[in-house]
Amino acid sequence: MSSPRQQPADAGMDSSTIEAQTMLVMEEKLVVTTENVETGRILVSKQVFQQEATFTGEITSEELIVERKEINEYVQTAPAAVRQEGDVTIVSVVKEVLVVEKRLMLVEEMHITRRHHHDQKTFTETLRKEEVTISRSGPGIDI
């Protein structure tokens, strides 16, 4: 069904008799806010557990062995102050000896050997573990 057309209010007047009319137009606006509503309470608690733990690990240590070897030989030139022969470090000790002529005498050599020791050892330590418990004290949404 069609409804009858409505004529504008000024339809019967000619353009010379039209006066400006102001109409108040209303506009609504929506304001959205939130508010906190308590739906329940929860209780959080924590427990700390301790237990002894035993483990086996390898410990590496190093030992230096110093051997003094007397040489007491005259040499023409001084040997290197420090030299390496395999895993042995040799430190030469010389002194000047006054004779009719001055010569170098190799007094001793210090042979230093490095040895590594690997031992199995057992250690005991206290390990801690925390556990959290949450419980609701009122009605509301489950956690």
HELIX and SHEET records of a PDB file:
SHEET    1   A 4 ILE A  42  VAL A  75  0                                        
SHEET    2   A 4 LYS A 102  ARG A 136 -1                                        
SHEET    3   A 4 VAL A  88  LEU A  98 -1                                        
SHEET    4   A 4 VAL A  82  GLU A  85 -1                                        
END                                                                             
